[in-house]
Amino acid sequence: MDTKTLERLERIVINRSGWVELFNAYFDILTSFICFQSDEEPIVITNWIVSTYLAQEFSYAGYLHIFSATERCGKSKSIEVIECLVHEPLNTANISDSALFRSLDNEGGVTLILDEIDKLDKQAKSEQIGILNSGYSKRGAQVTRTEGTNGNFTVKRYSAYGPKLFSGIGQDNLGNTLRDRSFPIELKRMLPSERVQRLIYKHQFEMLDEWKIKLQELTEELKKAEEQVFSDFLIEEVIAILSKLNSDDRAIDISHPLVAISLLGDMDWVTKTINAVNTLTGKKTEEVSWETELLLIAREIANTDKNKGIYSNDLADALNNWSESRFSSFNNGNGINKNGVARALKGFGIKTKQLRLNGENRRGYHWDDFQDAFARWLPQVEVEVSEEEKVEEVSPF
């Protein structure tokens, strides 16, 4: 951030008593129990936890999306720690859409924790995501239902607004719209050198309860303050500062409440928070769709494959075994199959054909059919030419 931006921040930093200690304590708690990939993730989660108590002070409530490529990466413990600290947690792995919006329509507000979202059946998932998509905005978070019996029906509106946490296997377990409203938190399996605490002892839960009570007391003080802490002026300043650093309107919508909350601390915490929200929302813009990732991997295979094509099953196997790819997590961990590959490639105009390789005739893909898609949809790569392959240009004259 430039000097003018920092000076502008210094003029609106609140630095209210008790908040620096709380922010630092929550950061330490999160990092002692959860193995993160960077400091930005626990910083965002710390501010997000506070936002669950103050959601009604803002017009938007961003979501958390905790995911991993496989099992045993710490998602369950992450949720357990966060659940101990948030406002009125509602943790569920299986809930009907009617129970969902009725639970969210709570005067005091709840924090929805929807675990194993990747295991929901398609119909339930589609209905619930439709409800959740609108719940990040206070103005748009209305679910309308007709209720009654014996011909006496009335129209009733339920509010779906409020903070939410989603967890599951794979980054694509949410629709694009819901992912766009979320801060992505990716967990990976720990290395042998990495260590975190187990959450099993009574004194640990007592410690979490104590810090939750402390947060409740601090947020109640804010709500009882004579002057409105999160005034329109303060929100306008925060949005103006974020707009200079990030041109993504949706990212600013979900980020500005966390940055406004960080102002309760000191300048160090504020600048760390701004960097953290920009880093995590920036990850979303850098992400490619799984279809494009499939095409990128196919190009890598084609560039080294001496055959004229590849069988359908072999391409699916290669995608599932590709290092750091998301495909092994598809279909509840069974990986992408040849039908999934076919559906993706059909969107690029690529279809299976009879393919004869090494004397065997099966359905597969000709690499020549990929070239148009490679040129249109993928970033171009420069081909390195060795010194031996370079040919000195000779003038014809």
Secondary structure, 3 states (H helix, E strand, C coil): CCHHHHHHHHHHCCCCCCHHHHHHHHHHHHHHHCCCCCCHHHHHHHHHHHHCCCHHHCCECCEEEEEECCCCCCHHHHHHHHHCCCCCEEEECCCCHHHHHHHHCCCCCCEEEECCHHHCCHHHHHHHHHHHHHHHECCCCEEEEEEEECCEEEEEEEECCCCEEEEEECHHHCCHHHHHCEEEEECCCCCCCCCCCCCCCHHHHHHHHHHHHHHHHHHHHHHHCCCCCCCHHHHHHHHHHHHHHCCCHHHHHHHHHHHHHHCCCCHHHHHHHHHHHHHHHHHHHHCCCHHHHHHHHHHHHHHHCCCCEEEHHHHHHHHHHCCCCCHHHHHHHCCCCHHHHHHHHHCCCCCCEEEEECCEEEEEEEHHHHHHHHHHHCCCCCCCCCCCCCCCCCCCC
